[in-house]
């Protein structure tokens, strides 16, 4: 069996591309040579299996009144069980949690991540080993962002998420990485560019082998 790494995330794990000119295929999704998950697979090599579980709009625990089944908590059990045995679970969520309709500040978003971590630890998907989880704080939403559907306050709330995630990770004895510095685009200010995907993959390729 290969060492199995499951990547649980939102549109930045699915590979949404807001700027078709930044995508080799000119589409709305970065291709298999561009997404951070695929780049991580290439960097780690054939002894590893890196699996994507990215869904645009996914939150940690917040139930979306517009789109059903968007919170990771409610689907954690069947999702993780379908991928057992998991050697490392990478969770990169939180960008969608700042939406105005959830009315959650950075501390509440951190509490949501803590609840998700605790749930994932209870799922029997670890092959008899201790749960092994890496929480990645996504880069904060940048100034210039405006999206009427996401609503107001997103930029300010986003600034505090990484700090809370670090506290939560330490308290729950899981690994932590702050992805700040990985490039976001200048169109919607909340999605990774092709360069940003490469930067995140590089960070993870250096860190992941030390966690296994």
BALOBA-1460 file (C-alpha; in Angstrom, 3 decimals):
// residues 212
<rec num="1" residu="x" x="0.000" y="0.000" z="0.000"/>
<rec num="2" residu="x" x="1.153" y="3.493" z="-0.818"/>
<rec num="3" residu="x" x="1.238" y="6.188" z="1.836"/>
<rec num="4" residu="x" x="-2.194" y="7.801" z="1.432"/>
<rec num="5" residu="x" x="-2.605" y="11.563" z="1.839"/>
<rec num="6" residu="x" x="-6.161" y="12.907" z="1.660"/>
<rec num="7" residu="x" x="-6.598" y="16.622" z="0.908"/>
<rec num="8" residu="x" x="-9.908" y="17.983" z="2.231"/>
<rec num="9" residu="x" x="-10.659" y="21.489" z="1.077"/>
<rec num="10" residu="x" x="-12.703" y="23.987" z="-0.876"/>
<rec num="11" residu="x" x="-12.248" y="25.622" z="-4.288"/>
<rec num="12" residu="x" x="-8.547" y="26.177" z="-3.645"/>
<rec num="13" residu="x" x="-8.146" y="22.412" z="-3.367"/>
<rec num="14" residu="x" x="-10.481" y="21.732" z="-6.289"/>
<rec num="15" residu="x" x="-8.378" y="24.159" z="-8.295"/>
<rec num="16" residu="x" x="-10.841" y="26.880" z="-9.278"/>
<rec num="17" residu="x" x="-9.223" y="29.414" z="-11.607"/>
<rec num="18" residu="x" x="-10.718" y="32.912" z="-11.601"/>
<rec num="19" residu="x" x="-8.477" y="34.073" z="-14.450"/>
<rec num="20" residu="x" x="-8.573" y="31.823" z="-17.552"/>
<rec num="21" residu="x" x="-5.391" y="33.515" z="-18.812"/>
<rec num="22" residu="x" x="-3.564" y="32.012" z="-15.809"/>
<rec num="23" residu="x" x="-4.615" y="28.490" z="-16.777"/>
<rec num="24" residu="x" x="-2.795" y="26.555" z="-19.501"/>
<rec num="25" residu="x" x="-6.135" y="25.182" z="-20.702"/>
<rec num="26" residu="x" x="-7.983" y="28.508" z="-20.489"/>
<rec num="27" residu="x" x="-10.707" y="27.028" z="-18.323"/>
<rec num="28" residu="x" x="-12.214" y="27.535" z="-14.871"/>
<rec num="29" residu="x" x="-10.076" y="24.832" z="-13.232"/>
<rec num="30" residu="x" x="-6.321" y="24.454" z="-13.098"/>
<rec num="31" residu="x" x="-5.185" y="21.235" z="-14.748"/>
<rec num="32" residu="x" x="-3.265" y="18.266" z="-13.346"/>
<rec num="33" residu="x" x="0.087" y="19.955" z="-13.939"/>
<rec num="34" residu="x" x="-1.007" y="23.077" z="-12.072"/>
<rec num="35" residu="x" x="-3.068" y="22.163" z="-8.990"/>
<rec num="36" residu="x" x="-1.195" y="21.999" z="-5.704"/>
<rec num="37" residu="x" x="-2.479" y="18.515" z="-4.964"/>
<rec num="38" residu="x" x="-1.129" y="17.154" z="-8.247"/>
<rec num="39" residu="x" x="2.127" y="19.038" z="-7.840"/>
<rec num="40" residu="x" x="2.487" y="17.551" z="-4.363"/>
<rec num="41" residu="x" x="1.947" y="14.075" z="-5.802"/>
<rec num="42" residu="x" x="4.665" y="14.663" z="-8.393"/>
<rec num="43" residu="x" x="7.082" y="15.990" z="-5.779"/>
<rec num="44" residu="x" x="6.533" y="13.106" z="-3.347"/>
<rec num="45" residu="x" x="6.710" y="10.341" z="-5.953"/>
<rec num="46" residu="x" x="5.153" y="6.950" z="-6.568"/>
<rec num="47" residu="x" x="5.324" y="5.721" z="-2.981"/>
<rec num="48" residu="x" x="2.589" y="8.222" z="-2.098"/>
<rec num="49" residu="x" x="-1.036" y="8.573" z="-3.151"/>
<rec num="50" residu="x" x="-2.356" y="12.139" z="-2.925"/>
<rec num="51" residu="x" x="-6.146" y="12.280" z="-3.231"/>
<rec num="52" residu="x" x="-8.204" y="15.442" z="-3.768"/>
<rec num="53" residu="x" x="-11.454" y="16.121" z="-1.944"/>
<rec num="54" residu="x" x="-12.026" y="19.721" z="-2.981"/>
<rec num="55" residu="x" x="-15.486" y="21.293" z="-3.214"/>
<rec num="56" residu="x" x="-16.114" y="24.921" z="-4.081"/>
<rec num="57" residu="x" x="-17.975" y="26.610" z="-1.226"/>
<rec num="58" residu="x" x="-17.126" y="23.991" z="1.416"/>
<rec num="59" residu="x" x="-16.998" y="25.145" z="5.037"/>
<rec num="60" residu="x" x="-15.757" y="23.516" z="8.219"/>
<rec num="61" residu="x" x="-19.062" y="23.170" z="10.097"/>
<rec num="62" residu="x" x="-21.340" y="25.954" z="8.902"/>
<rec num="63" residu="x" x="-24.520" y="24.776" z="7.165"/>
<rec num="64" residu="x" x="-25.128" y="26.846" z="4.049"/>
<rec num="65" residu="x" x="-28.758" y="27.968" z="3.632"/>
<rec num="66" residu="x" x="-28.276" y="28.312" z="-0.117"/>
<rec num="67" residu="x" x="-26.389" y="25.129" z="-1.057"/>
<rec num="68" residu="x" x="-26.855" y="21.784" z="0.685"/>
<rec num="69" residu="x" x="-24.127" y="19.527" z="2.132"/>
<rec num="70" residu="x" x="-21.385" y="22.148" z="2.009"/>
<rec num="71" residu="x" x="-20.102" y="21.665" z="5.559"/>
<rec num="72" residu="x" x="-17.313" y="19.141" z="5.983"/>
<rec num="73" residu="x" x="-18.547" y="18.076" z="9.415"/>
<rec num="74" residu="x" x="-21.777" y="16.519" z="8.155"/>
<rec num="75" residu="x" x="-19.998" y="14.422" z="5.512"/>
<rec num="76" residu="x" x="-16.802" y="13.654" z="7.420"/>
<rec num="77" residu="x" x="-17.676" y="10.079" z="8.345"/>
<rec num="78" residu="x" x="-18.586" y="8.693" z="4.896"/>
<rec num="79" residu="x" x="-15.959" y="10.816" z="3.157"/>
<rec num="80" residu="x" x="-13.077" y="9.643" z="5.331"/>
<rec num="81" residu="x" x="-14.292" y="6.050" z="5.408"/>
<rec num="82" residu="x" x="-14.387" y="5.959" z="1.614"/>
<rec num="83" residu="x" x="-10.672" y="6.789" z="1.532"/>
<rec num="84" residu="x" x="-9.346" y="4.534" z="4.278"/>
<rec num="85" residu="x" x="-6.595" y="3.781" z="5.098"/>
<rec num="86" residu="x" x="-5.550" y="7.432" z="5.550"/>
<rec num="87" residu="x" x="-1.968" y="8.115" z="6.623"/>
<rec num="88" residu="x" x="-2.284" y="11.907" z="6.621"/>
<rec num="89" residu="x" x="-5.346" y="14.131" z="6.356"/>
<rec num="90" residu="x" x="-4.676" y="17.667" z="5.134"/>
<rec num="91" residu="x" x="-7.527" y="20.083" z="5.893"/>
<rec num="92" residu="x" x="-7.470" y="23.489" z="4.206"/>
<rec num="93" residu="x" x="-10.779" y="25.216" z="4.893"/>
<rec num="94" residu="x" x="-11.942" y="28.540" z="6.292"/>
<rec num="95" residu="x" x="-12.181" y="30.925" z="3.350"/>
<rec num="96" residu="x" x="-15.903" y="30.268" z="2.897"/>
<rec num="97" residu="x" x="-16.552" y="30.380" z="6.636"/>
<rec num="98" residu="x" x="-16.114" y="34.159" z="6.584"/>
<rec num="99" residu="x" x="-19.287" y="34.651" z="4.502"/>
<rec num="100" residu="x" x="-21.638" y="37.217" z="5.999"/>
<rec num="101" residu="x" x="-24.566" y="34.772" z="6.098"/>
<rec num="102" residu="x" x="-22.746" y="32.575" z="8.643"/>
<rec num="103" residu="x" x="-22.219" y="35.486" z="11.048"/>
<rec num="104" residu="x" x="-19.012" y="33.931" z="12.411"/>
<rec num="105" residu="x" x="-15.942" y="35.835" z="13.529"/>
<rec num="106" residu="x" x="-12.410" y="34.408" z="13.349"/>
<rec num="107" residu="x" x="-12.709" y="32.826" z="16.804"/>
<rec num="108" residu="x" x="-15.927" y="31.037" z="15.798"/>
<rec num="109" residu="x" x="-14.285" y="29.839" z="12.595"/>
<rec num="110" residu="x" x="-11.460" y="28.463" z="14.711"/>
<rec num="111" residu="x" x="-14.010" y="26.696" z="16.918"/>
<rec num="112" residu="x" x="-15.513" y="25.192" z="13.775"/>
<rec num="113" residu="x" x="-12.138" y="23.825" z="12.718"/>
<rec num="114" residu="x" x="-11.648" y="22.392" z="16.195"/>
<rec num="115" residu="x" x="-14.986" y="20.588" z="16.012"/>
<rec num="116" residu="x" x="-14.062" y="19.185" z="12.583"/>
<rec num="117" residu="x" x="-10.667" y="17.997" z="13.812"/>
<rec num="118" residu="x" x="-12.273" y="16.226" z="16.753"/>
<rec num="119" residu="x" x="-14.816" y="14.541" z="14.477"/>
<rec num="120" residu="x" x="-12.164" y="13.367" z="12.021"/>
<rec num="121" residu="x" x="-10.163" y="11.847" z="14.850"/>
<rec num="122" residu="x" x="-13.122" y="9.630" z="15.780"/>
<rec num="123" residu="x" x="-13.605" y="8.163" z="12.304"/>
<rec num="124" residu="x" x="-12.174" y="4.673" z="11.973"/>
<rec num="125" residu="x" x="-10.120" y="5.378" z="8.858"/>
<rec num="126" residu="x" x="-6.571" y="5.375" z="10.233"/>
<rec num="127" residu="x" x="-5.737" y="1.679" z="9.945"/>
<rec num="128" residu="x" x="-5.181" y="1.251" z="13.658"/>
<rec num="129" residu="x" x="-2.709" y="4.131" z="13.841"/>
<rec num="130" residu="x" x="-3.132" y="7.417" z="15.668"/>
<rec num="131" residu="x" x="-4.990" y="10.080" z="13.652"/>
<rec num="132" residu="x" x="-2.544" y="12.202" z="11.676"/>
<rec num="133" residu="x" x="-3.931" y="15.604" z="10.648"/>
<rec num="134" residu="x" x="-2.356" y="18.712" z="9.149"/>
<rec num="135" residu="x" x="-4.390" y="21.922" z="9.313"/>
<rec num="136" residu="x" x="-3.469" y="24.447" z="6.646"/>
<rec num="137" residu="x" x="-4.640" y="28.013" z="7.208"/>
<rec num="138" residu="x" x="-5.470" y="29.430" z="3.776"/>
<rec num="139" residu="x" x="-3.980" y="32.783" z="2.793"/>
<rec num="140" residu="x" x="-6.132" y="35.628" z="4.022"/>
<rec num="141" residu="x" x="-8.517" y="37.291" z="1.577"/>
<rec num="142" residu="x" x="-6.771" y="40.337" z="0.168"/>
<rec num="143" residu="x" x="-7.779" y="43.993" z="0.046"/>
<rec num="144" residu="x" x="-9.729" y="44.665" z="-3.144"/>
<rec num="145" residu="x" x="-12.140" y="41.797" z="-2.540"/>
<rec num="146" residu="x" x="-15.791" y="42.486" z="-3.224"/>
<rec num="147" residu="x" x="-18.477" y="39.842" z="-3.605"/>
<rec num="148" residu="x" x="-22.093" y="40.658" z="-2.860"/>
<rec num="149" residu="x" x="-23.060" y="37.029" z="-2.296"/>
<rec num="150" residu="x" x="-20.262" y="36.399" z="0.204"/>
<rec num="151" residu="x" x="-21.170" y="39.714" z="1.801"/>
<rec num="152" residu="x" x="-19.427" y="42.241" z="3.996"/>
<rec num="153" residu="x" x="-16.663" y="41.755" z="6.547"/>
<rec num="154" residu="x" x="-14.882" y="38.904" z="4.783"/>
<rec num="155" residu="x" x="-11.482" y="40.564" z="4.532"/>
<rec num="156" residu="x" x="-11.353" y="41.556" z="8.191"/>
<rec num="157" residu="x" x="-12.526" y="38.169" z="9.506"/>
<rec num="158" residu="x" x="-10.115" y="36.350" z="7.227"/>
<rec num="159" residu="x" x="-7.140" y="38.127" z="8.793"/>
<rec num="160" residu="x" x="-7.679" y="36.398" z="12.135"/>
<rec num="161" residu="x" x="-8.252" y="32.826" z="10.980"/>
<rec num="162" residu="x" x="-4.625" y="31.652" z="10.845"/>
<rec num="163" residu="x" x="-3.945" y="32.794" z="14.394"/>
<rec num="164" residu="x" x="-6.887" y="30.869" z="15.748"/>
<rec num="165" residu="x" x="-6.054" y="27.797" z="13.672"/>
<rec num="166" residu="x" x="-2.562" y="27.725" z="15.151"/>
<rec num="167" residu="x" x="-3.998" y="27.793" z="18.667"/>
<rec num="168" residu="x" x="-6.538" y="25.100" z="17.807"/>
<rec num="169" residu="x" x="-3.908" y="22.880" z="16.192"/>
<rec num="170" residu="x" x="-1.633" y="23.059" z="19.215"/>
<rec num="171" residu="x" x="-4.525" y="22.376" z="21.591"/>
<rec num="172" residu="x" x="-5.611" y="19.318" z="19.621"/>
<rec num="173" residu="x" x="-2.123" y="17.957" z="18.978"/>
<rec num="174" residu="x" x="-2.303" y="18.210" z="15.187"/>
<rec num="175" residu="x" x="0.123" y="19.740" z="12.716"/>
<rec num="176" residu="x" x="-0.209" y="23.284" z="11.393"/>
<rec num="177" residu="x" x="0.919" y="25.248" z="8.343"/>
<rec num="178" residu="x" x="0.121" y="28.858" z="7.526"/>
<rec num="179" residu="x" x="-0.166" y="29.202" z="3.733"/>
<rec num="180" residu="x" x="0.078" y="33.000" z="3.856"/>
<rec num="181" residu="x" x="2.452" y="34.138" z="1.128"/>
<rec num="182" residu="x" x="1.079" y="31.724" z="-1.444"/>
<rec num="183" residu="x" x="-0.121" y="34.031" z="-4.177"/>
<rec num="184" residu="x" x="-3.797" y="34.966" z="-4.550"/>
<rec num="185" residu="x" x="-5.089" y="36.457" z="-7.796"/>
<rec num="186" residu="x" x="-5.937" y="40.124" z="-8.370"/>
<rec num="187" residu="x" x="-9.446" y="39.379" z="-9.675"/>
<rec num="188" residu="x" x="-11.410" y="37.975" z="-6.744"/>
<rec num="189" residu="x" x="-8.526" y="38.183" z="-4.220"/>
<rec num="190" residu="x" x="-9.336" y="34.818" z="-2.615"/>
<rec num="191" residu="x" x="-8.151" y="32.102" z="-5.015"/>
<rec num="192" residu="x" x="-4.674" y="30.788" z="-5.636"/>
<rec num="193" residu="x" x="-2.931" y="31.641" z="-8.873"/>
<rec num="194" residu="x" x="-0.972" y="29.008" z="-10.764"/>
<rec num="195" residu="x" x="2.108" y="30.375" z="-8.990"/>
<rec num="196" residu="x" x="0.248" y="30.157" z="-5.672"/>
<rec num="197" residu="x" x="-0.525" y="26.483" z="-6.264"/>
<rec num="198" residu="x" x="3.152" y="25.856" z="-6.977"/>
<rec num="199" residu="x" x="4.194" y="27.723" z="-3.829"/>
<rec num="200" residu="x" x="1.813" y="25.738" z="-1.632"/>
<rec num="201" residu="x" x="2.910" y="22.434" z="-3.155"/>
<rec num="202" residu="x" x="6.532" y="23.339" z="-2.465"/>
<rec num="203" residu="x" x="5.817" y="24.137" z="1.179"/>
<rec num="204" residu="x" x="3.912" y="20.888" z="1.631"/>
<rec num="205" residu="x" x="6.452" y="18.745" z="-0.220"/>
<rec num="206" residu="x" x="9.049" y="19.875" z="2.306"/>
<rec num="207" residu="x" x="6.806" y="19.414" z="5.346"/>
<rec num="208" residu="x" x="4.745" y="16.306" z="4.628"/>
<rec num="209" residu="x" x="7.549" y="13.685" z="4.718"/>
<rec num="210" residu="x" x="8.443" y="14.841" z="8.231"/>
<rec num="211" residu="x" x="4.894" y="14.086" z="9.423"/>
<rec num="212" residu="x" x="4.782" y="10.465" z="8.294"/>
